[in-house]
Structure formats: C-alpha cells, structure tokens
Amino acid sequence: MNPIKLVTDSTCDLSKELISTHDISVVPLFVNFGEESFLDGVTLNPSTMYEMVEQRGILPKTAAASPGMFVEVFEEYLNQGYDILYLGIGSKFSATYQSAKVAKETIQSSKVFLVDSQNLSSGSGLLLLKAAKMRQMGQDIETIVRELQFMIPKIRTQFVISTMEYLHKGGRCSSIAALFGTLLKIKPIIKVVNGAMEVGKKPRGPIQIAVNVLMEEAIIQKDSIDPDFLMITHSVADEAAQYASIQLHQELQVDSIYETSAGCVISSHCGQGCIGVIYLLK
C-alpha cells in the first residue's frame, strides 16, 4: 500500500500547526486588489488585507487556484510514490475543485483521488483531520474516500456575520438590506446546507448573543456530535472565539476543540468579526 498525501487549498482554515502536524499540502487561492494579485496565506494575511480594504475602500476579488498549480503539486508527490487525496472547498463555492479535476485528467493518474467536501472553511478542514486520523490508523485511500463521502452530509457548518459591510460591498445584499441590518444590529447566521449557503436565524444585538445561538444549537445536539474534533473559526474575533471555546469545553464531550483563524478568501466574503462553529454528527 502506497503512503497517502493529503492535499487541500487555503480555504480549509486549519492552523499552520495542524497542517504541519498532519502533513497536509496546501494550494493557495488568489486574492486580487485590482491588478495586484496575492496568494492567500502566502503573500497576504487577513490583517493586512483588512488594512488594504480600509485604505482603498474596495474589497478584493478572489480567484480559484489554477489547474497548473495542482498539476505541479500532484506530480511532485506522485513522483515520490504517494497516493494523493485532494479535499478542499466545495465545488459550488469555487472553481478550485474543477481545477483539481482538470489537473487529474491532465496527469491521467489513477493514484489521484478527489473528494468534493460540499463545504468551506474548517468544514473542509474538519474532514481533512478525519482523513488524517484514518490514514494514521492504516486505512487505505479507497476506504478513506468512502468514509469521507459518508461524513460529508453530517458536517454542520454555521457562522455569524458581524458586519453587513462586506456582504454589501461584495454584492451579496442590497444597500437597503445592509442599512436596515446595521440599524437593527442584525447578526445573520449563515449555514452550509447541501453544498450551498443559507441564511438561518437573525439574532439582534451584540455579537455575543449570536454566538450564544451558535452554541445553543451545538449543545442541543451534544449527544450526537462526533467526539474527535470541533472547530471554532473566526476572522479577527479573538474575544468571541475565546468565549465560545470556554463555554463549549464546559458543555461538550469533545476530545479536541480547535480555534483557528479564517484566511483571506473566507474573510473577504464574510468580513472582520465573523465567527463559526463547525462539527460533525455521528
């Protein structure tokens, strides 16, 4: 049995420590300000990106990783004798999965396996951690792929939007909706359902109220949550993330609760202060 190399993209929002510990290769997406192009997490980080948004008054545009980037990574590890498993941002959220598919077809290797996470941010990151655990247990790549396909519908990804500004500037809500959302202090909760985003509850008030809603939904399902991993992922929302981590550690029986930071691509769509709670049901 060949060794298995896990490949993902920069939207998985796993920490550098987790990526290193689990030997995951990351292909970056692009973040573009006009003619300037940056690599997510390589040549641009969220703090610098937010400073550029403030200075320029515009949001960056994001672009998928190219097929050529995947060909380069796939060939590197195939030449080392690996079987390759790519799992990254869902196909409905980005053309990155299609780029990986084109790369596989270009290489024409039966040792490259692609899994559509139908998710984003640490929703795909959590699946990667499960894949890494199965690899460590000695399972072959075909078994890991089958298990991941079974898990995908059981991932629960939901996050709170702290500011309507990025949704408005990014063309994802009207000026009137943004105005009323701001005036009413609405903190919409976005959920990933069947590979797409849906608006859930719309709590009003401080961000902590919306974070409480996220945690309540998790706590209600505490007996059904897979005990391996739970993710708290945020974009420069350290205080809210710490609050959620303390509460969830007290309420849930989960072996590892990881607090991770959203990268530039996810942050550019959700905005500063966004925070999510992601877990897997048994």
N, C-alpha and C positions, 0 to 999 in steps of 0.2 A: 504493500500500500504506500502510495506516494505521500510525502508531507503535504499539508494543506496551507496555502497562503490566503489570508483574508484581505480583501481589497474593498475599500469604501470610498466615499467622497467627503469633502469638507463640511457638508451639511449634517453629518452624523452627530456633531456637537459633543463628542466624547473628549475628555481632557487629554492633554499630552501624556499624562501619566498612564491613563487607561490604554491609550493607543500603543504606547511603548510596552507596557506590561503584557498586553495580549498580542503583540507582534502584528499589528494591522497597518497596511499600507494605505495612504490617503491621497486621492487625486483631487486637487483643488478646483473649485469653480471660479468663475471670473466675476469681479466687481468693477464696474466701469463708471467713471465720472467723465462724461464727455468723451474726449479722445484718450484719456488716461485709463489704462487697464491695470488692474491689480489682481493678484491671486489670493483668494480667500484663505486667511490664516497663515499665509506665507509672506506676502509683501504688504498686507493690510490687516489690521486688527480692529475690532468694533469700536474701541475708544477713539482711535484715530479717525475712523470712518464718521463717527458722530461729530467730531470736531470739523471735518470737511463739510458735512451737511450744514452745520451751523454757519460756517464761513461763506459757503457758496449758495445756500438757500435752495438747494436742489437735492433730490435723492439720487443715489447711484442706480444704475441698471445692472441686473445680474444676468450672467450667461452661463450656459451649461459647459461642463468640461468637454473637450473635443474628442472625437474617436482616436485621433493620433496620440493623445495623452494616454488613453487606455491601452492602445497597441504597445506603446513603449513599456508600460508597467507590466502588462501581461507577458510580453516576450521576455522581459528580464527574469521573471520568476519561472516561466516555462523552461527557460534555458538552464535553470538551477534544479530542475526535476520536480517542481511543485505541481500539484493540482491547485486551481485557483477558484475561489468563491468570491464573486462580487455582490455586495449588497449595499445599496445606498439610498438616496432619495427616491421616492415613489415615482413611477412613470407619468402620473397625472400632474405632478408638481414641477417637473423639469424634464428637459430633453436629455439629461445626463444618462439616464438608463438606456435611451436609444443609442447614445454614443457608445456605451459599453457593448451594446448588442452589435453595432456596426463593426466595432473592433474585434469581437469574437468571430464574426463572419469573415472579416478580413484575414485573420490569423488561421481560421479553419482548424481549430484545435478542439478535440473532444474533452480536453482537460480543463476547459474554462466553463464554469457554471455561473449563471446569472440568476439572482433572486430579486424580484420586484417587491420591495418592502411595503408598498402602498402606504408609506408613511413619510415623515420628515423629522428633522432634528433628532433628538435622542430616542424617538420612536424607532428609527432605524438603528440608532446606537445600541439600544437595549437588545435588539435582535442580534447584533454583532457580538455582544457579550455572551449571549446564549450560545451562539455558534462557536465562540472561543472555548466555552466550557465543554461543549460536546467534543470539540477537537482534542482538548486536553484529556478527555475520557477515552480517547482512542477510536471514536466513531469515524467511519469512512465518509467521504464527501457526499455520496448519494444519500446516505442516511441523514446527514445534517441538513441537506436541502429539503428532504421530505419533512423533517421535524419543523424546520423554519416555515414551510408552507402551511403547516398545521397551526403554528403560533400566530401568524400574521393577523388573522381576524380577531385574535384575542388581545392585541395590543390596544391599550387605552391611552390616547394622547389628547390632552386638553391644556390650553394655556389662556392666560388673561392678557388682554391688550391694555396697557396702562395709559397710552395716549392715542388719540384718534388722528394725530397729525400725520403719521406715516401711512396709515390706511388712506387718508385723503390725498396726500401728495403722490402716493403710488397709484392713484386712480381706482382704489378699491372701495371707496364710499364717496358720496356726493358732498359738496360743500355744506349743504343744509344739514345732512346727517351728521357730518363732523361737528358742525356748530352746536347742534342740539345735544349730541353726545357729550361734548365738552361742558356745555352749560349744566347738563343734568348729572355730570360726573359719572357717566356710564362707563363701566369696565367690562366690555363684552368678553364672554368666554367662547373660545373657538375650539371645536372638536374635529378630530380627523375621523371620518366615517366612510367606509368603503372607498378608501383611497383619495378622498376629497375633503375639503374643509367645510364645516357647517357652523353657523352661529348657534350657540346654546343659550344659557341663561345670560341676563344682562343686569348684574347687580350694580347698584349705585353707591357712591361714596368712596372712601379711601381704598387703596389697593388691597389692604389687609382684609377687607370684607370679601372681596372677590377671591382672594387666596383661601379664605375660610371655606368658600363654596367649593373650590377645587378639592380641598382636604376632606370635606364632608362626604363628597362623592366617593373618594377613595376609602374612607373609613367605613362607609356603609357596606362596601364590598370586601372588607378586610379578610374575611374568611375564604374569599375566592381568589385573592391575589397570590400570584406565584411568589414564593418566598426568596428567590435568588436576588433579584435586583429591583430597585425603584429609582427613578431619575427625577431630580428637581433641576430643571434647566432654565436659565434666565439670561437676560441681556442687561447687564449693569443694574441688577436689582438685588444686591448682596443682602440688604437688611431683610427683605421679604423672603429671600431664599433661606436665610438662617432661621427665620421664624418658622417657616414651613418644615424645615428639617427637624427642628426641635420637637414640634408637635407630632410629626409623623413617626419619629423614633419612639415616642411615648405610646402611640396608638396602634402601630402596626408591628407585626412579627415578620420583618423582612431582614434577611441577612446583611444586605448592603444597600444603603441609601446614598446615592452619589449626587453631589451638587456639581453641575457642570455649567459652563458659560456658552451661550449661543454664539456662533460665528457671524461673520459679516453678512453672509447671504440671508440667513434666517433673521438677523437683526434688521437688515434693510427693509424687510417686509413687515416685521412686527413692531419695531421701534423700541427705544430705550424704556426699560422698566418692565418689559414683557417677562412673564414667568409661567412655567408649565410644570405639571406633574404627570409623569408617564410611568405606566406599569403594565404588567402582563397578567391576564387572568389564567387560572389553572385550566 
